Amino acid sequence: MADYRIKLIKGFQGRKDNQIATAHSLGLRKIGDVTIQPDNEATKGKIAKIAHLIEVTEA
């Protein structure tokens, strides 16, 4: 099972509170932040919710 490398590429200006909270739960605070997350259903759901703000690659 591979991990995901997630990078925040767009800011939070004008975004909904739940999208900001989802990004923060992944450890993304500002543009350019990168985090490694496990490949599980919870992570996939979070990625789907903010897919337009992030760039995802396999780590």
Secondary structure, 3 states (H helix, E strand, C coil): CCCEEEEECCCCCCCCHHHHHHHHHCCCCCCCCEEEECCCHHHHHHHHHCCCCEEEEEC
